[in-house]
Structures are given as structure tokens and as C-alpha cells.
Amino acid sequence: MSEPINAPLFPGLDRPLAIVDIETTGGSVTRDRVTEVGIVEVDEHGVREWSTLINPLVPIPKMVQRLTGITDDMVANAPRFEQVAKDIVTRLQGKIFVAHNVRFDYGFLRNAFAELGYPLSLELLCTVKLSRALYPEHKRHSLEMIIQRFGIAVDERHRALADARATHQFLGAAAADKPADVFMAAVQVQTRRPSLPPGLDPAIIEQLPTGPGVYYFYGDNNALLYVGKSVNIKTRVLSHFRGDSSSAKAMAMCQQIRDISAHPTTGELSALLHEAQEIKKHQPLYNRRLRRLSTLYTIQLKEDDTGLLRPEVIDARKADRHTPMYGLYAAQKKAREALIKAGKEYGLCDHVVVAPKSLNGVCMSRQLQRCKGLCTDEWSALQHNSSLMDALGNEALKAWPYSGPVALIEQQNPNDTASPHTVFILDNWCVLATLSGSGEPDWEQLNALESGNALLDRDIYRYLVKVVLKPGKGLTLVPLA
């Protein structure tokens, strides 16, 4: 429906607004669907209202039906989103998109338009953040609290047009309550920057460094949500807030952010290693990669009295540094599964890769015509050894190219030896110690460092292989005595 009404414009406003609220089948921007859209348009011609129910083509959960009052029967004969998409975009184009918690409403609509091949891109204004800026003395800024605080009359709470009207009335009440310059300054601050999480103080962004390092996202009660790294912390953090509606996970995380901190590092390598260590140490909610493993296992080949190579699954920390290692596995079972899979693909004998105890009798794989005949003397130990090494070849870890530990020096400014540096003490792909300073490193101190019980780590191994075998600009390798 569309209906013009009489209402004052906001003082000093030079761009039209589209005040939007939507109802959905749930909170996942990629899984759930829009069930209702309400828009209040504000421009030089006055104020107009429009709303429509939308058939989401999926059942509406009972809990959502109770909350919104929108039932499956109500949307059964409603238009699909693509049938009203043109009406919606016509009302949004050329206007600032305003919503209470704008990420939610804009994220759903942008995703719905993206499914139709239309890239929605609008300037945003979040009234949650506007409320925080204008009324910092209040702790809670939900629409429910604002309705109570300003005595806003709402006929159908949690219906799209009713909530859009309430948001519009809040703008009017705030504009009347605050001096025009204060109100518009708060609006301009919001529309000039990326759409930050509603619970995040914009001043935090301004304080972030622009160099390399690790950043931390915190939620309520200082709960650690996410750890990331970048060569430019501030730019990377802001990129999270420009693309948060691309996935339900990213959107959910951004909704919860209440604080951000940063740990500057000397360079990119420091940031990579520090990020990996921090994620494994703290296990943030939204980091799925780089999870901590207390023990990793690897496969090494040991020759028996007959000259046959037999694989052994061992704790990677106890591996012989002079013997090739094949793979890093989270559990012994995973390593044995990899061996069994390799055995099937390369015709290996079960007596070696499944039950490495003896060569008595014909193995099960031979009976199934998979084993090429080590257990029946149709294959020699040399042939089996060669196939076993081929089977594990892709999992082989690079041999540590030094006889002992080395110092890897990362200089912040490669052209200035007095600039800050970080020294990593490495041995057998493990980080034994890390020291930061300026000027010439203290080599006597570095040589005296105790290595401790360093853990061989999959992710750090991948990082170190690249820089140890071929150090880039700003990195120097020095073997230690």
C-alpha cells in the first residue's frame, strides 16, 4: 500500500531518506527469507508510507509467527520478492537507507537483490548508532527501549511498517530534542563512514594503527570473537564492516562486536605467526582455521632387518630430525587412515600399512586383488618400498635445511638497520623464541636462549617453509652457534 501523510522534514536535511524495516523467517541472511517490507519515504515532497507482505516460499517458524503475527496463511497469496523488487528499489534509489540496526535490514535486502542479479548499493544510516551518539547517557538503544523512552505510539509491534514508523518518529523526536547542528553533525558522522556495528564506538576505529599487526574483536563481557591479521590493521578491520552481509557468519559476528584492540608487529611474518599463536591459545568463537592441537602426529619410515620400509605413526615432537616426515595429523587415527588410503591406491600390502607386525600369510588386500603381491613374493621389498615412498610423497615435509637453530630477523625498515626488528629463533620448523627490539640484535643473548618444548604446528610450518627456504625483502637468516 502507498499513502501520503503530513509530517515535518528534518532540519538541515539535504538528502531524502528511505526509513526501512523488514520482517524475516529468521536471522540468517543467507538461509532465511524476507516476509514483509515497510518503507517510510521522507523528501522535499513530504512523507509517504508503503508496505507489502512477501511470500518467502518457505514455512515461517512458529516462534517467528508468534513474534511478528505474520503467519503462513497471510503470505500464501502475497507476491514473491522478485515481483515487488522493482517497487522496492524505486523507493530506495537516491535516498539514504535508514533502519534501526541497519546491518540486519540492509543485509537481507542486498542479499535478496543479489539473488536477482542486482547489486544494491546505498548510503546507510543506523538509528541505533545515532541514538548512541545523541544519548550516550543511556546504555540500551533497542527500538523497544526508544519507543518507551520517547512515548512513541505503535499499533503493531514487530510489523515492518509499524516499526519503520516508530524509527521515523524517533528521528523526529531526536531532531526536536537536540539542536539542529548537533543532530545533523551526528547524522553526518554516521553517513560518512562504513556501516560500523551498532554497539561499537566509532572512536575505536580512529585509534587503530595503519601498519602490520593482529587485531581482536570482542563482544559482550569482553568475550573474544575473532582474531585476524593484516599489513594494514585499520583498512582490514573496516573491510569486515563493508562486506558483513555476504554471509550469515560474518553478519552475526559484526552484530556482536563491542570493542576492538590491536597488536602492532614488525612486519607481515610477525603478524602471521602471532595470529596463529593467538588463535590456538584463545580459541575465538568465529575463527575456524588455525585451531589449537596439543599434539600432532607424523609418519616416518623405518627399515627392518629384511630391508623393508615400515611406516610408524609417532608424536611429531619426538620425530627424528634426520629422517623424512610425512604429513602432520591431528590424531594417530587420521595418520593410519591416510596410510590405509595410500595402500589401496598404490597396491601396498596390509601387513605393512594396516597391521605392520609380520608378513605371515596372504593379506586381505591381496585377497581383494588390491595388494600387488608383497605377501606372496610377487613383489620385492624394493618394489614395495618404492611404491610406499611414492604414495607418501605428496605428504612429505621439507627437511630442515640447517644443522641446528637459526635466527630469522624481520626488519621493519630493511634500509635502516636501526629500525625496530623481531627475531624468531627457529629449529626444525618450530618457533623456539621471539624477541623484539631495535638496532643490532644481541647475538650473545640469542645463542643463550633455551628452546623449551616447542610444538611442531601445521600452519606455522606452512608459513616458515616459504620464508626459510627463500627469505624475502626485510628478512635475514643467521645460523646460531
C-alpha positions in Angstrom: 0.0 0.0 0.0 1.1 3.6 -0.5 -0.2 6.6 1.4 1.0 10.2 1.7 0.9 11.7 5.2 1.8 15.1 6.6 5.0 15.3 8.7 7.8 17.8 9.1 11.1 17.3 7.4 14.3 17.1 9.5 16.1 20.4 10.0 19.0 20.8 7.6 18.4 17.5 5.8 19.6 17.9 2.2 19.0 14.3 1.0 15.9 12.2 1.0 15.5 9.2 3.3 14.0 5.7 3.0 13.3 4.5 6.5 13.0 0.8 6.3 12.0 -2.2 8.4 11.7 -5.8 7.3 10.4 -9.0 8.9 12.0 -12.3 8.0 11.8 -16.1 8.7 14.9 -15.9 10.9 18.2 -14.3 11.4 20.4 -15.9 8.8 21.0 -13.5 5.8 21.9 -16.4 3.5 19.3 -19.0 4.7 16.2 -17.1 5.8 13.8 -15.0 3.7 12.0 -11.7 3.8 8.3 -11.9 4.8 7.4 -8.2 4.9 8.9 -4.8 3.9 7.8 -1.4 5.3 9.2 1.9 3.9 8.7 5.4 5.1 10.0 7.9 2.4 11.0 11.4 3.5 11.9 14.0 0.9 11.0 17.6 -0.2 7.5 16.4 -1.2 6.7 15.2 2.4 6.4 11.7 3.8 4.9 8.6 2.2 4.4 5.1 3.5 4.5 1.8 1.7 4.5 -1.8 2.8 3.8 -5.3 1.5 3.8 -8.8 2.7 6.1 -11.2 0.8 5.7 -14.9 0.2 9.1 -16.4 1.3 8.3 -19.7 -0.4 9.4 -21.5 2.8 7.4 -22.1 6.1 7.7 -19.4 8.7 8.8 -20.9 12.1 6.2 -20.9 14.8 8.3 -18.8 17.1 8.7 -16.1 14.4 4.9 -16.3 13.7 4.2 -15.6 17.4 6.7 -12.7 17.4 5.6 -10.9 14.3 2.0 -12.1 13.9 2.8 -13.0 10.3 1.5 -16.5 9.5 1.9 -18.9 6.6 -1.7 -18.2 5.6 -1.1 -14.5 5.5 1.8 -14.8 3.0 0.3 -17.7 1.0 -1.1 -15.3 -1.7 1.4 -12.5 -1.2 3.8 -11.6 -4.0 7.2 -13.1 -4.2 10.2 -10.9 -3.7 11.0 -10.7 -7.4 7.5 -9.5 -8.1 7.9 -6.4 -5.8 11.6 -5.9 -6.2 11.1 -3.0 -8.7 8.7 -1.3 -6.4 11.2 -1.6 -3.5 14.2 -0.4 -5.4 12.3 2.6 -6.9 11.6 3.7 -3.3 15.2 3.2 -2.2 17.1 4.7 -5.1 18.6 8.2 -4.5 17.9 8.0 -0.7 19.8 7.3 2.4 18.8 3.9 3.7 17.8 4.3 7.3 17.0 1.4 9.7 17.2 0.6 13.4 20.2 -1.8 13.3 20.7 -1.1 9.6 23.0 -4.1 9.0 20.2 -6.5 9.5 17.6 -4.9 7.2 20.1 -3.8 4.5 21.9 -7.1 4.6 18.8 -9.1 3.9 17.6 -6.8 1.1 21.0 -6.6 -0.5 21.3 -10.4 -0.4 17.7 -10.7 -1.9 18.6 -8.3 -4.7 21.9 -10.1 -5.3 20.0 -13.3 -5.9 18.2 -11.5 -8.7 21.5 -10.3 -10.2 21.0 -6.7 -9.0 23.9 -5.1 -6.9 22.2 -2.9 -4.3 24.5 -0.1 -3.1 23.1 2.6 -0.9 24.3 5.1 1.7 23.4 3.9 5.2 22.2 5.5 8.4 21.8 3.4 11.6 19.5 4.8 14.2 20.9 2.5 16.9 24.3 4.3 16.4 22.6 7.6 16.0 20.9 7.1 19.4 24.2 6.1 21.0 25.8 9.3 19.6 22.9 11.6 20.7 22.1 9.9 24.0 25.3 8.4 25.4 23.9 8.6 28.9 21.6 5.6 28.1 23.0 2.1 28.0 20.3 0.5 25.9 19.2 1.6 22.5 16.9 -1.1 21.2 13.8 0.1 19.3 11.7 -1.2 22.2 13.6 1.0 24.7 13.5 4.0 22.4 9.7 3.6 22.0 9.3 3.6 25.8 11.8 6.5 26.3 10.0 8.8 23.8 6.5 7.6 24.4 6.1 6.6 20.7 2.7 5.1 19.9 3.0 1.7 18.0 -0.1 -0.2 16.9 1.6 -3.4 15.6 5.0 -4.0 17.2 7.3 -6.3 15.1 5.4 -5.5 11.9 7.5 -3.8 9.2 5.6 -0.6 8.6 4.8 -0.1 12.3 8.5 -0.4 13.2 9.6 1.8 10.3 7.1 4.5 11.6 8.5 4.2 15.1 12.0 4.7 13.7 10.8 7.8 11.8 9.1 9.2 14.9 12.4 8.7 16.8 14.2 10.7 14.2 11.6 13.5 14.6 11.7 13.4 18.4 15.6 13.4 18.4 15.7 16.3 15.9 13.3 18.3 18.0 15.1 17.4 21.2 18.6 18.3 20.1 19.9 21.5 18.5 19.9 21.2 14.7 23.7 21.4 14.4 24.1 18.6 17.0 21.6 16.4 15.3 22.9 16.9 11.8 26.5 16.5 12.9 25.7 13.1 14.4 23.9 12.1 11.1 26.9 13.2 9.0 29.3 11.3 11.1 27.3 8.1 10.5 26.8 8.6 6.8 30.5 9.5 6.1 31.9 6.2 7.4 31.4 2.5 6.7 28.4 0.9 8.5 30.0 0.1 11.8 28.5 -2.4 14.2 25.7 -0.7 16.2 27.4 -1.5 19.6 30.8 -0.2 18.6 32.2 3.3 19.4 33.4 4.9 16.2 36.3 6.5 18.1 37.8 3.0 18.4 38.2 2.8 14.6 40.1 6.1 14.6 42.6 4.8 17.1 43.6 1.6 15.1 47.1 1.6 13.6 47.6 1.6 9.9 50.6 -0.7 9.9 51.0 -4.5 10.2 49.8 -6.5 13.1 47.0 -8.5 14.7 43.5 -7.3 15.7 40.9 -8.6 18.1 37.1 -8.4 18.0 35.4 -8.5 21.4 31.7 -9.0 22.2 29.7 -8.6 25.4 31.5 -9.2 28.7 34.8 -8.9 26.8 34.3 -12.3 25.1 36.9 -12.8 22.3 35.0 -13.3 19.0 37.7 -13.2 16.3 41.5 -12.7 15.8 42.8 -11.5 12.4 46.0 -10.1 10.9 46.9 -7.6 8.2 49.7 -5.4 6.8 47.2 -2.5 7.5 45.1 -3.2 10.5 42.7 -0.3 10.2 41.9 -0.9 6.5 41.4 -4.6 7.1 39.1 -4.0 10.1 37.0 -1.6 8.0 36.7 -4.2 5.2 34.9 -6.5 7.7 32.2 -3.9 8.0 31.8 -3.3 4.3 31.2 -7.0 3.5 29.4 -8.3 6.6 26.2 -9.2 4.8 27.9 -11.6 2.4 27.5 -14.5 4.9 25.4 -15.3 7.9 28.6 -15.9 10.0 30.1 -12.6 9.1 26.9 -10.7 9.8 26.4 -12.5 13.1 29.9 -11.7 14.2 29.7 -8.0 13.3 26.4 -7.6 15.1 28.1 -8.7 18.3 31.3 -6.6 18.2 31.6 -4.2 21.1 35.3 -3.4 21.2 38.4 -3.8 19.1 42.1 -3.9 20.1 45.3 -4.2 18.0 48.8 -5.6 18.5 51.2 -3.9 16.1 54.0 -6.1 14.7 57.3 -5.5 12.9 56.0 -6.9 9.6 53.8 -9.4 7.8 55.6 -12.5 9.1 55.3 -11.4 12.7 51.6 -10.8 12.1 51.2 -14.3 10.6 52.9 -16.1 13.4 51.3 -14.0 16.2 47.9 -14.5 14.7 48.4 -18.3 14.6 49.7 -18.4 18.2 46.8 -16.2 19.5 44.1 -18.3 17.8 45.5 -21.5 19.1 45.8 -20.0 22.6 42.4 -18.3 22.9 40.2 -20.3 20.5 38.0 -17.3 19.4 34.4 -18.1 18.6 34.5 -17.2 14.9 38.0 -18.5 14.0 37.6 -21.9 12.4 41.1 -22.1 10.9 44.3 -22.4 12.9 42.7 -24.3 15.8 44.9 -25.5 18.6 46.1 -29.0 18.7 48.0 -30.2 21.7 49.8 -33.0 19.8 50.4 -33.6 16.1 51.4 -36.9 14.6 53.5 -37.7 11.6 54.6 -40.8 9.7 58.2 -41.9 9.4 59.6 -44.9 7.6 62.0 -47.3 9.4 63.9 -50.1 7.6 63.6 -53.5 9.2 66.1 -56.4 9.1 64.8 -57.5 5.7 65.3 -54.1 4.1 61.6 -53.4 4.1 60.4 -49.9 4.9 57.7 -49.9 7.6 55.7 -46.8 8.4 55.5 -45.7 12.0 53.0 -43.1 13.4 54.7 -41.1 16.1 54.4 -37.8 18.0 55.8 -35.2 15.7 57.8 -33.6 18.6 59.7 -36.9 19.0 60.4 -37.4 15.3 64.0 -38.0 14.2 65.0 -34.7 12.5 67.3 -36.6 10.1 64.5 -38.9 8.9 61.9 -37.6 6.4 58.4 -36.9 8.0 55.2 -37.5 6.0 52.2 -35.3 7.0 51.0 -33.7 10.2 47.9 -35.2 11.6 45.5 -34.3 14.5 45.3 -37.8 15.7 47.0 -41.2 15.3 43.8 -42.5 13.7 44.0 -39.8 11.0 47.5 -40.9 10.1 46.6 -44.5 10.0 43.6 -43.7 7.8 46.0 -41.9 5.4 48.2 -45.0 5.3 45.3 -47.3 4.5 44.1 -45.0 1.7 47.5 -44.8 0.2 47.8 -48.6 0.4 44.6 -49.1 -1.6 45.7 -46.6 -4.3 49.3 -47.9 -4.7 48.8 -51.7 -4.2 50.6 -51.8 -0.8 50.4 -54.8 1.5 48.2 -54.8 4.6 51.0 -56.4 6.5 52.9 -53.1 6.2 50.3 -50.3 6.2 47.4 -51.8 8.2 48.8 -54.4 10.6 52.6 -54.0 10.5 53.6 -57.0 12.6 54.7 -59.7 10.2 54.5 -61.0 6.6 52.9 -64.3 7.5 50.1 -65.4 5.1 48.3 -63.6 2.4 46.9 -60.1 3.4 43.2 -59.2 3.0 44.0 -56.6 0.3 45.7 -59.4 -1.8 42.6 -61.5 -1.5 40.6 -58.5 -2.8 43.2 -58.1 -5.6 44.4 -54.7 -4.4 47.8 -55.7 -3.0 50.3 -56.2 -5.7 51.9 -59.2 -4.0 54.5 -58.4 -1.4 52.9 -61.0 0.9 53.0 -63.6 -1.9 56.6 -62.8 -3.0 55.3 -61.5 -6.4 56.6 -58.1 -5.4 60.1 -57.4 -3.9 60.8 -55.3 -0.8 62.5 -52.8 -3.2 59.3 -52.5 -5.3 57.1 -52.1 -2.3 59.5 -49.5 -0.7 59.4 -47.5 -3.9 55.6 -47.5 -4.1 55.3 -46.7 -0.4 57.5 -43.7 -0.9 55.6 -42.6 -4.0 52.3 -43.0 -2.0 53.5 -40.7 0.8 55.5 -38.3 -1.5 52.8 -35.6 -1.6 52.7 -35.5 2.2 56.4 -35.2 2.7 57.6 -32.3 4.9 60.6 -30.4 3.8 63.8 -31.4 5.5 65.1 -28.8 7.9 67.9 -27.3 5.9 70.2 -26.4 8.8 72.2 -28.5 11.3 70.6 -26.6 14.3 68.7 -23.5 15.2 68.7 -20.3 13.2 67.7 -16.7 13.8 65.2 -15.2 11.4 65.3 -11.4 11.6 62.4 -9.3 10.3 63.4 -5.7 9.9 60.6 -3.1 9.9 62.6 -0.9 7.5 65.1 -3.0 5.5 67.0 0.1 4.6 67.5 1.2 8.2 69.3 -1.2 10.5 68.4 0.9 13.5 64.6 0.4 12.8 62.6 -1.9 15.0 63.1 -5.6 14.4 61.7 -9.0 15.5 64.0 -12.0 15.8 62.5 -15.5 15.6 64.6 -18.4 16.9 63.7 -21.4 14.7 64.6 -25.1 14.7 63.1 -27.9 12.8 60.2 -25.7 11.7 59.4 -24.7 15.3 59.4 -21.2 16.7 61.5 -21.6 19.9 61.5 -18.0 21.0 60.6 -14.5 19.8 62.5 -11.3 20.7 61.7 -7.7 19.6 64.0 -4.7 19.7 65.8 -2.0 17.7 69.3 -1.8 16.3 71.7 -4.7 16.2 70.3 -7.9 17.7 72.0 -9.2 20.9 73.6 -12.3 19.5 75.0 -13.5 22.8 71.5 -13.4 24.3 70.0 -15.2 21.3 72.6 -18.0 21.5 71.9 -18.4 25.2 68.1 -18.9 24.8 66.6 -22.1 26.0 64.5 -23.8 23.3 61.9 -25.4 25.6 59.3 -27.9 24.4 58.3 -26.2 21.1 55.3 -27.7 19.3 55.5 -28.5 15.6 52.5 -26.8 14.1 50.9 -27.4 10.7 50.1 -23.8 10.0 53.3 -22.3 11.2 55.2 -25.0 9.2 53.5 -23.7 6.1 54.4 -20.1 6.8 58.0 -21.0 7.7 58.7 -23.2 4.7 58.2 -20.2 2.4 60.5 -17.8 4.3 63.2 -20.1 5.5 63.8 -21.6 2.1 63.6 -18.2 0.3 63.7 -15.2 2.6 62.0 -12.1 1.1 62.8 -8.4 1.5 63.3 -7.4 5.1 64.1 -10.9 6.3 67.6 -12.3 7.2 68.6 -15.8 8.2 71.6 -16.3 10.5 72.6 -19.8 11.8 73.2 -19.9 15.5 76.3 -21.4 17.1 
